[in-house]
């Protein structure tokens, strides 16, 4: 709830910016609750500021929201298990086939959520540079001031982030190459082929598993490959799906109850991010297709 007063001219100008600021924070953090907290903190900082010194309120607020969001992201890096709250519950799972026209709205939501999944694989500075510049048209020099980096260095961060998110910019489906990489990974995991797993995993791959006891994050190809080798699936059925627009797999137990949902981010022929949900409570909340 907002603490701003409708009769205060500054409050009115802030309220005019609130939706945009919330959108910036949500793209940065992937959490509606965190985005609301960031926007409210921005208002508190504005209320303590001499507004006569602010010549561009929209720019000032964007900078403040960017800096607060950056602090939150860096705090999450120190505590990886805390970086996911409502994000995993927003997964949209649909069968991987050619969409019918009536599926356009679902696809649009799926692609938007896919972006959030991919953004989770970016470092805080990359994420800030990409979100502020590519999604909200903030100039690189202003972003550089937030990051404490040169304009050139900020451009490089955004460019690196842009390459990672290009995989979800085709809302009509997922490329065959991405599917092939995922299938190679799954086959290698079943065989326990450590060398093949390392070949298709990015060296800095991030595995996030949502379990009944909480979220577990594993970083690095060696660790992820070792875990994939040791994983023994109780699934009797599996089906190719799109998870937030990304290539994925849903598995069921023999009794037809869902066992797991996996989503893969593939960049330049290698898997950079794997999201796994095995928490029965989370799976029960998802609108999942039936077993084939």
VOBA-1610 file (N, C-alpha, C; in pm, whole numbers, padded with zeros to 5 digits, always signed):
BEGIN
Unk+00084-00119+00000Unk+00000+00000+00000Unk+00087+00124+00000Unk+00047+00225-00076Unk+00126+00346-00086Unk+00106+00435+00034Unk+00214+00501+00079Unk+00205+00598+00187Unk+00203+00740+00134Unk+00193+00755+00002Unk+00195+00888-00057Unk+00061+00957-00038Unk+00064+01089-00033Unk-00058+01168-00016Unk-00101+01225-00150Unk-00229+01207-00189Unk-00275+01254-00319Unk-00275+01405-00333Unk-00268+01478-00219Unk-00269+01624-00227Unk-00129+01682-00237Unk-00028+01601-00224Unk+00111+01643-00232Unk+00154+01640-00378Unk+00198+01754-00436Unk+00238+01755-00578Unk+00349+01655-00609Unk+00447+01642-00517Unk+00554+01545-00540Unk+00499+01403-00536Unk+00406+01379-00444Unk+00345+01246-00437Unk+00270+01215-00565Unk+00201+01314-00619Unk+00128+01293-00743Unk+00224+01260-00858Unk+00337+01329-00863Unk+00435+01301-00968Unk+00496+01163-00949Unk+00516+01125-00822Unk+00568+00990-00795Unk+00468+00885-00839Unk+00340+00905-00805Unk+00238+00807-00841Unk+00230+00790-00992Unk+00256+00898-01065Unk+00254+00890-01211Unk+00367+00800-01263Unk+00472+00785-01183Unk+00588+00704-01221Unk+00583+00563-01162Unk+00489+00537-01070Unk+00491+00415-00991Unk+00488+00289-01079Unk+00397+00283-01175Unk+00385+00162-01258Unk+00514+00133-01334Unk+00575+00240-01387Unk+00700+00220-01461Unk+00811+00174-01368Unk+00821+00233-01250Unk+00924+00194-01155Unk+00904+00051-01107Unk+00778+00013-01087Unk+00749-00124-01048Unk+00791-00222-01158Unk+00768-00182-01283Unk+00808-00267-01395Unk+00960-00283-01401Unk+01033-00174-01378Unk+01179-00180-01377Unk+01226-00276-01268Unk+01172-00259-01147Unk+01215-00341-01033Unk+01178-00487-01055Unk+01062-00512-01113Unk+01021-00651-01134Unk+01109-00719-01237Unk+01145-00648-01344Unk+01236-00706-01442Unk+01373-00732-01381Unk+01414-00646-01290Unk+01543-00665-01224Unk+01540-00784-01128Unk+01429-00800-01055Unk+01428-00892-00941Unk+01343-01016-00963Unk+01250-01014-01060Unk+01167-01130-01086Unk+01069-01162-00975Unk+01043-01066-00887Unk+00956-01089-00773Unk+00865-00968-00756Unk+00734-00993-00756Unk+00640-00882-00738Unk+00655-00820-00599Unk+00673-00904-00498Unk+00685-00852-00361Unk+00810-00766-00346Unk+00922-00816-00398Unk+01046-00738-00389Unk+01036-00608-00468Unk+00969-00613-00583Unk+00953-00492-00665Unk+00874-00387-00587Unk+00767-00429-00521Unk+00688-00335-00441Unk+00773-00274-00330Unk+00854-00357-00264Unk+00940-00307-00156Unk+01039-00204-00208Unk+01096-00231-00327Unk+01194-00139-00385Unk+01129-00005-00418Unk+01010-00010-00477Unk+00941+00114-00515Unk+00906+00194-00390Unk+00862+00125-00286Unk+00828+00196-00163Unk+00952+00259-00100Unk+01066+00189-00106Unk+01191+00246-00055Unk+01231+00368-00136Unk+01207+00363-00267Unk+01236+00480-00351Unk+01151+00601-00309Unk+01025+00576-00276Unk+00939+00685-00229Unk+00991+00742-00096Unk+01034+00655-00005Unk+01085+00702+00124Unk+01209+00789+00103Unk+01295+00748+00010Unk+01415+00828-00017Unk+01377+00962-00080Unk+01277+00959-00168Unk+01233+01084-00231Unk+01174+01178-00127Unk+01098+01122-00032Unk+01033+01206+00069Unk+01134+01273+00161Unk+01255+01216+00169Unk+01360+01276+00253Unk+01453+01368+00173Unk+01429+01377+00043Unk+01517+01451-00046Unk+01464+01593-00067Unk+01557+01688-00082Unk+01519+01823-00122Unk+01487+01818-00271Unk+01359+01815-00304Unk+01319+01795-00443Unk+01358+01913-00533Unk+01392+02026-00473Unk+01436+02140-00554Unk+01567+02110-00625Unk+01642+02012-00573Unk+01771+01976-00634Unk+01756+01871-00743Unk+01633+01818-00762Unk+01608+01714-00862Unk+01555+01780-00989Unk+01634+01778-01095Unk+01592+01843-01220Unk+01517+01748-01312Unk+01538+01619-01295Unk+01469+01519-01378Unk+01419+01410-01285Unk+01294+01422-01240Unk+01242+01331-01139Unk+01237+01188-01190Unk+01193+01168-01314Unk+01184+01032-01368Unk+01322+00966-01371Unk+01422+01040-01416Unk+01558+00987-01419Unk+01611+00960-01281Unk+01585+01051-01188Unk+01631+01033-01050Unk+01571+00908-00988Unk+01441+00889-01008Unk+01373+00773-00951Unk+01422+00643-01015Unk+01446+00646-01147Unk+01498+00526-01214Unk+01635+00489-01158Unk+01718+00589-01135Unk+01850+00565-01078Unk+01840+00504-00939Unk+01751+00560-00856Unk+01734+00509-00720Unk+01683+00366-00722Unk+01582+00338-00804Unk+01528+00202-00813Unk+01635+00106-00864Unk+01714+00152-00961Unk+01823+00069-01013Unk+01925+00035-00906Unk+01963+00135-00825Unk+02063+00111-00721Unk+02010+00020-00611Unk+01884+00040-00571Unk+01826-00047-00468Unk+01816-00190-00520Unk+01771-00204-00644Unk+01759-00338-00703Unk+01895-00405-00714Unk+01997-00328-00749Unk+02131-00383-00759Unk+02178-00434-00623Unk+02149-00360-00518Unk+02185-00404-00383Unk+02115-00537-00349Unk+01988-00547-00387Unk+01913-00670-00359Unk+01975-00788-00435Unk+02008-00766-00563Unk+02068-00872-00643Unk+02201-00917-00586Unk+02283-00822-00544Unk+02413-00857-00487Unk+02397-00932-00355Unk+02297-00895-00278Unk+02268-00967-00154Unk+02225-01110-00185Unk+02147-01127-00292Unk+02106-01261-00331Unk+02226-01346-00372Unk+02323-01284-00440Unk+02442-01359-00482Unk+02515-01416-00362Unk+02515-01340-00253Unk+02580-01388-00131Unk+02499-01498-00065Unk+02367-01500-00094Unk+02279-01602-00039Unk+02195-01659-00154Unk+02254-01746-00239Unk+02185-01792-00360Unk+02049-01853-00333Unk+02032-01918-00219Unk+01904-01982-00193Unk+01793-01881-00175Unk+01830-01753-00152Unk+01728-01651-00129Unk+01689-01578-00256Unk+01745-01617-00370Unk+01722-01541-00491Unk+01593-01578-00563Unk+01522-01679-00512Unk+01397-01719-00575Unk+01288-01717-00468Unk+01181-01642-00494Unk+01069-01650-00402Unk+00944-01687-00479Unk+00880-01591-00541Unk+00761-01625-00617Unk+00792-01656-00762Unk+00920-01648-00803Unk+00952-01666-00945Unk+00920-01806-00995Unk+00956-01909-00918Unk+00934-02045-00965Unk+00786-02079-00969Unk+00705-02015-00886Unk+00563-02044-00888Unk+00495-01985-01011Unk+00566-01900-01087Unk+00508-01836-01204Unk+00538-01914-01332Unk+00590-02035-01321Unk+00624-02110-01440Unk+00498-02143-01520Unk+00506-02122-01651Unk+00398-02155-01743Unk+00444-02272-01829Unk+00375-02385-01819Unk+00412-02507-01890Unk+00308-02534-01998Unk+00356-02554-02120Unk+00265-02586-02230Unk+00333-02686-02321Unk+00252-02765-02393Unk+00308-02864-02484Unk+00388-02795-02593Unk+00494-02858-02635Unk+00583-02800-02735Unk+00537-02840-02875Unk+00439-02767-02925Unk+00393-02787-03063Unk+00361-02652-03122Unk+00326-02647-03248Unk+00298-02520-03312Unk+00174-02457-03251Unk+00184-02332-03205Unk+00071-02271-03135Unk-00043-02237-03230Unk-00164-02255-03181Unk-00281-02209-03254Unk-00300-02060-03228Unk-00375-01990-03315Unk-00393-01845-03296Unk-00448-01809-03159Unk-00537-01896-03104Unk-00596-01861-02975Unk-00496-01873-02861Unk-00377-01928-02889Unk-00274-01942-02787Unk-00184-01819-02778Unk-00212-01715-02855Unk-00122-01600-02862Unk-00101-01536-02725Unk-00209-01520-02649Unk-00196-01455-02518Unk-00111-01540-02425Unk-00131-01672-02428Unk-00049-01761-02345Unk+00097-01753-02386Unk+00121-01747-02517Unk+00259-01737-02564Unk+00323-01608-02518Unk+00249-01498-02524Unk+00305-01369-02482Unk+00345-01374-02335Unk+00257-01431-02251Unk+00291-01446-02110Unk+00413-01535-02093Unk+00417-01643-02171Unk+00525-01739-02160Unk+00659-01676-02194Unk+00661-01596-02301Unk+00786-01532-02341Unk+00830-01429-02237Unk+00732-01355-02181Unk+00768-01258-02078Unk+00828-01326-01956Unk+00771-01439-01915Unk+00824-01512-01802Unk+00956-01579-01836Unk+00971-01620-01962Unk+01099-01678-02003Unk+01212-01579-01986Unk+01183-01452-02014Unk+01285-01349-01996Unk+01330-01343-01850Unk+01234-01354-01757Unk+01271-01351-01616Unk+01360-01469-01580Unk+01331-01586-01637Unk+01413-01703-01610Unk+01555-01681-01660Unk+01567-01628-01783Unk+01700-01604-01839Unk+01773-01496-01760Unk+01702-01392-01718Unk+01766-01285-01642Unk+01827-01336-01513Unk+01768-01443-01456Unk+01824-01498-01332Unk+01966-01552-01354Unk+02000-01585-01480Unk+02133-01640-01509Unk+02238-01530-01525Unk+02195-01403-01526Unk+02289-01293-01545Unk+02344-01246-01411Unk+02465-01194-01414Unk+02520-01130-01296Unk+02447-00999-01270Unk+02453-00946-01148Unk+02380-00823-01116Unk+02411-00707-01210Unk+02537-00685-01243Unk+02572-00572-01330Unk+02520-00593-01471Unk+02532-00717-01523Unk+02479-00748-01656Unk+02328-00725-01659Unk+02264-00770-01557Unk+02118-00761-01553Unk+02072-00616-01549Unk+02139-00536-01467Unk+02103-00394-01459Unk+02124-00325-01593Unk+02239-00349-01655Unk+02270-00284-01781Unk+02169-00321-01889Unk+02135-00450-01897Unk+02041-00495-01999Unk+01901-00441-01973Unk+01852-00457-01851Unk+01715-00416-01819Unk+01696-00267-01840Unk+01786-00186-01785Unk+01767-00042-01794Unk+01784+00009-01936Unk+01882-00044-02010Unk+01904+00008-02146Unk+01808-00053-02248Unk+01805-00186-02256Unk+01730-00251-02363Unk+01579-00250-02339Unk+01537-00255-02214Unk+01393-00260-02185Unk+01334-00124-02149Unk+01417-00033-02095Unk+01363+00095-02051Unk+01438+00216-02106Unk+01527+00193-02202Unk+01591+00299-02279Unk+01667+00401-02194Unk+01725+00357-02083Unk+01809+00446-02003Unk+01946+00455-02069Unk+02000+00576-02088Unk+02131+00591-02155Unk+02242+00519-02079Unk+02340+00471-02156Unk+02450+00395-02096Unk+02529+00478-01995Unk+02545+00607-02020Unk+02624+00687-01926Unk+02556+00695-01789Unk+02422+00700-01788Unk+02350+00702-01661Unk+02360+00568-01590Unk+02352+00460-01667Unk+02366+00326-01607Unk+02506+00309-01550Unk+02606+00361-01623Unk+02744+00353-01577Unk+02763+00422-01443Unk+02691+00532-01422Unk+02701+00602-01294Unk+02646+00517-01180Unk+02540+00441-01208Unk+02484+00352-01106Unk+02582+00242-01072Unk+02646+00187-01176Unk+02736+00074-01158Unk+02877+00114-01116Unk+02909+00243-01132Unk+03046+00286-01106Unk+03141+00240-01213Unk+03091+00230-01338Unk+03173+00185-01450Unk+03168+00286-01563Unk+03263+00275-01655Unk+03265+00364-01770Unk+03150+00329-01864Unk+03119+00424-01953Unk+03013+00400-02051Unk+03047+00281-02139Unk+03174+00270-02180Unk+03217+00160-02266Unk+03200+00026-02195Unk+03240+00021-02068Unk+03228-00104-01992Unk+03082-00142-01974Unk+02996-00042-01954Unk+02853-00067-01938Unk+02793-00122-02067Unk+02835-00069-02181Unk+02788-00120-02310Unk+02827-00266-02327Unk+02947-00301-02284Unk+02993-00439-02296Unk+02908-00532-02209Unk+02873-00486-02089Unk+02787-00566-02001Unk+02652-00593-02066Unk+02593-00488-02122Unk+02462-00502-02186Unk+02470-00594-02307Unk+02578-00583-02383Unk+02595-00666-02501Unk+02606-00813-02463Unk+02681-00840-02356Unk+02697-00979-02310Unk+02563-01034-02263Unk+02487-00952-02191Unk+02357-00995-02144Unk+02262-01018-02260Unk+02269-00932-02361Unk+02180-00941-02477Unk+02198-01074-02549Unk+02322-01120-02559Unk+02347-01248-02626Unk+02281-01363-02550Unk+02275-01351-02419Unk+02218-01459-02338Unk+02065-01465-02349Unk+02003-01350-02374Unk+01856-01349-02377Unk+01801-01366-02519Unk+01886-01369-02619Unk+01837-01380-02756Unk+01766-01512-02782Unk+01790-01611-02700Unk+01729-01742-02722Unk+01578-01740-02700Unk+01525-01639-02629Unk+01381-01640-02604Unk+01310-01529-02681Unk+01375-01474-02782Unk+01314-01368-02860Unk+01237-01419-02981Unk+01214-01551-02987Unk+01135-01607-03097Unk+01011-01671-03037Unk+00899-01595-03024Unk+00782-01645-02954Unk+00708-01758-03023Unk+00746-01794-03147Unk+00675-01899-03217Unk+00727-02038-03182Unk+00828-02049-03102Unk+00876-02181-03064Unk+01022-02179-03028Unk+01075-02295-03001Unk+01215-02309-02962Unk+01291-02375-03076Unk+01410-02324-03103Unk+01489-02374-03214Unk+01527-02520-03198Unk+01542-02590-03311Unk+01578-02731-03309Unk+01712-02753-03240Unk+01806-02659-03258Unk+01937-02675-03194Unk+01923-02681-03043Unk+01837-02596-02986Unk+01818-02598-02842Unk+01762-02731-02795Unk+01663-02782-02869Unk+01607-02913-02836Unk+01714-03021-02841Unk+01796-03016-02945Unk+01898-03118-02962Unk+01997-03117-02846Unk+02036-02997-02802Unk+02131-02986-02690Unk+02070-03047-02564Unk+01942-03016-02540Unk+01875-03071-02422Unk+01867-03223-02430Unk+01836-03276-02547Unk+01826-03422-02563Unk+01962-03489-02541Unk+02069-03425-02589Unk+02204-03478-02566Unk+02233-03482-02416Unk+02197-03374-02345Unk+02218-03369-02201Unk+02143-03481-02130Unk+02015-03499-02163Unk+01934-03601-02097Unk+01989-03742-02124Unk+02028-03767-02251Unk+02083-03898-02286Unk+02214-03924-02211Unk+02299-03821-02202Unk+02426-03835-02132Unk+02404-03857-01983Unk+02303-03790-01926Unk+02272-03809-01784Unk+02226-03951-01758Unk+02142-04007-01849Unk+02096-04145-01831Unk+02211-04245-01840Unk+02307-04216-01929Unk+02421-04307-01946Unk+02529-04287-01840Unk+02522-04173-01771Unk+02630-04139-01678Unk+02756-04099-01751Unk+02740-04035-01869Unk+02854-03996-01953Unk+02902-03858-01910Unk+03000-03857-01819Unk+03047-03731-01760Unk+03107-03639-01865Unk+03187-03694-01956Unk+03253-03612-02058Unk+03151-03546-02149Unk+03047-03619-02187Unk+02944-03563-02275Unk+02863-03455-02203Unk+02838-03476-02075Unk+02769-03373-01997Unk+02849-03244-01993Unk+02979-03255-01969Unk+03063-03136-01967Unk+03065-03066-02102Unk+03052-03143-02210Unk+03056-03084-02345Unk+02936-02993-02370Unk+02820-03028-02315Unk+02700-02950-02345Unk+02666-02850-02234Unk+02739-02853-02124Unk+02715-02759-02015Unk+02810-02641-02024Unk+02758-02521-02009Unk+02843-02403-01999Unk+02927-02413-01871Unk+03053-02372-01875Unk+03137-02383-01754Unk+03075-02317-01631Unk+02994-02212-01652Unk+02935-02140-01539Unk+02786-02171-01526Unk+02744-02287-01570Unk+02602-02324-01565Unk+02549-02315-01422Unk+02422-02278-01411Unk+02356-02266-01281Unk+02237-02362-01276Unk+02235-02450-01178Unk+02124-02544-01158Unk+02046-02501-01034Unk+01917-02477-01050Unk+01831-02436-00940Unk+01722-02541-00923Unk+01718-02604-00807Unk+01621-02710-00781Unk+01528-02666-00668Unk+01398-02664-00699Unk+01297-02628-00600Unk+01247-02756-00534Unk+01291-02781-00411Unk+01259-02904-00338Unk+01158-02874-00227Unk+01101-02977-00166Unk+01008-02953-00055Unk+01072-02879+00062Unk+01202-02891+00077Unk+01270-02825+00190Unk+01332-02691+00153Unk+01314-02647+00029Unk+01368-02518-00012Unk+01439-02527-00146Unk+01495-02414-00186Unk+01563-02405-00315Unk+01712-02433-00297Unk+01764-02521-00382Unk+01906-02557-00378Unk+01970-02513-00508Unk+02080-02439-00498Unk+02149-02386-00615Unk+02286-02452-00627Unk+02318-02502-00747Unk+02449-02560-00775Unk+02511-02482-00890Unk+02637-02443-00875Unk+02705-02362-00976Unk+02824-02439-01034Unk+02842-02428-01166Unk+02959-02486-01231Unk+02930-02618-01299Unk+02991-02638-01418Unk+02964-02756-01499Unk+03003-02886-01429Unk+03117-02888-01362Unk+03162-03011-01296Unk+03064-03057-01190Unk+03017-02962-01107Unk+02924-02997-01000Unk+02789-03041-01057Unk+02740-02967-01159Unk+02610-03001-01218Unk+02617-03136-01288Unk+02727-03162-01361Unk+02743-03290-01430Unk+02749-03406-01331Unk+02820-03386-01222Unk+02830-03492-01121Unk+02693-03524-01063Unk+02614-03421-01037Unk+02479-03441-00985Unk+02390-03509-01086Unk+02404-03473-01214Unk+02322-03535-01318Unk+02355-03682-01331Unk+02483-03719-01315Unk+02523-03860-01322Unk+02459-03942-01211Unk+02448-03880-01092Unk+02400-03955-00976Unk+02249-03957-00966Unk+02181-03873-01049Unk+02036-03863-01039Unk+01971-03990-01093Unk+01882-04047-01015Unk+01806-04164-01059Unk+01660-04124-01064Unk+01600-04124-01183Unk+01463-04077-01200Unk+01364-04188-01173Unk+01258-04154-01098Unk+01150-04248-01074Unk+01040-04233-01178Unk+01066-04152-01279Unk+00963-04125-01379Unk+00945-04244-01472Unk+00820-04269-01505Unk+00790-04372-01605Unk+00746-04310-01736Unk+00712-04181-01734Unk+00672-04111-01855Unk+00736-03973-01857Unk+00773-03928-01975Unk+00827-03795-01991Unk+00775-03733-02118Unk+00767-03602-02120Unk+00711-03534-02236Unk+00782-03401-02256Unk+00810-03369-02382Unk+00874-03241-02416Unk+00771-03129-02403Unk+00811-03023-02334Unk+00722-02908-02314Unk+00801-02779-02329Unk+00730-02669-02330Unk+00791-02537-02317Unk+00762-02488-02177Unk+00863-02444-02107Unk+00848-02391-01972Unk+00889-02244-01976Unk+00790-02156-01964Unk+00817-02013-01981Unk+00886-01984-02114Unk+00846-02058-02218Unk+00903-02037-02349Unk+01036-02104-02373Unk+01089-02174-02271Unk+01218-02242-02283Unk+01196-02392-02302Unk+01292-02460-02368Unk+01277-02605-02382Unk+01277-02673-02247Unk+01185-02768-02230Unk+01175-02833-02100Unk+01121-02973-02111Unk+01116-03038-01996Unk+01068-03176-01985Unk+00980-03184-01861Unk+00865-03253-01877Unk+00783-03284-01760Unk+00780-03435-01746Unk+00795-03485-01623Unk+00796-03629-01598Unk+00687-03664-01498Unk+00632-03785-01515Unk+00526-03833-01426Unk+00567-03965-01363Unk+00514-03992-01245Unk+00529-04124-01184Unk+00432-04222-01250Unk+00445-04348-01211Unk+00362-04453-01269Unk+00214-04429-01244Unk+00181-04366-01129Unk+00040-04343-01097Unk-00015-04218-01164Unk+00069-04151-01247Unk+00021-04034-01321Unk+00041-03902-01251Unk+00095-03903-01129Unk+00122-03777-01059Unk+00253-03717-01111Unk+00261-03585-01124Unk+00383-03524-01177Unk+00501-03542-01083Unk+00615-03573-01141Unk+00738-03594-01064Unk+00828-03471-01069Unk+00843-03413-01189Unk+00935-03300-01201Unk+00905-03220-01327Unk+00943-03093-01322Unk+00942-03005-01439Unk+01081-02944-01451Unk+01141-02956-01570Unk+01274-02902-01595Unk+01265-02800-01707Unk+01341-02692-01693Unk+01353-02592-01799Unk+01500-02564-01823Unk+01537-02550-01951Unk+01677-02533-01989Unk+01694-02403-02068Unk+01798-02328-02034Unk+01839-02214-02114Unk+01963-02254-02192Unk+01956-02243-02324Unk+02066-02284-02412Unk+02118-02161-02487Unk+02245-02133-02473Unk+02308-02020-02541Unk+02433-02070-02614Unk+02439-02043-02744Unk+02555-02082-02825Unk+02588-02231-02811Unk+02484-02314-02812Unk+02505-02458-02812Unk+02537-02520-02678Unk+02529-02441-02570Unk+02557-02496-02437Unk+02447-02454-02339Unk+02423-02539-02241Unk+02321-02512-02140Unk+02381-02420-02034Unk+02320-02304-02017Unk+02370-02206-01920Unk+02288-02204-01791Unk+02166-02259-01796Unk+02080-02251-01678Unk+01981-02368-01682Unk+01964-02434-01570Unk+01866-02541-01558Unk+01781-02512-01434Unk+01650-02508-01453Unk+01557-02491-01342Unk+01477-02618-01327Unk+01473-02672-01205Unk+01403-02798-01179Unk+01306-02776-01063Unk+01183-02820-01082Unk+01084-02817-00974Unk+01047-02960-00941Unk+01075-03004-00817Unk+01036-03137-00772Unk+00950-03130-00646Unk+00922-03009-00601Unk+00838-02990-00483Unk+00693-03024-00520Unk+00635-03130-00463Unk+00497-03168-00498Unk+00397-03055-00479Unk+00417-02973-00377Unk+00323-02862-00353Unk+00328-02761-00467Unk+00449-02729-00516Unk+00462-02636-00629Unk+00406-02698-00757Unk+00435-02827-00777Unk+00385-02894-00897Unk+00232-02897-00898Unk+00173-02912-00780Unk+00027-02919-00772Unk-00038-02785-00809Unk+00036-02676-00792Unk-00017-02544-00825Unk-00009-02511-00973Unk+00070-02587-01047Unk+00090-02560-01189Unk-00022-02621-01273Unk-00052-02554-01382Unk-00148-02606-01478Unk-00072-02692-01577Unk-00054-02820-01544Unk+00030-02909-01623Unk-00052-02992-01720Unk+00004-03022-01837Unk-00066-03112-01930Unk-00072-03253-01872Unk-00166-03332-01925Unk-00178-03471-01881Unk-00069-03556-01944Unk-00035-03671-01882Unk+00060-03762-01946Unk+00010-03804-02084Unk+00103-03830-02173Unk+00064-03868-02310Unk-00013-03999-02308
//
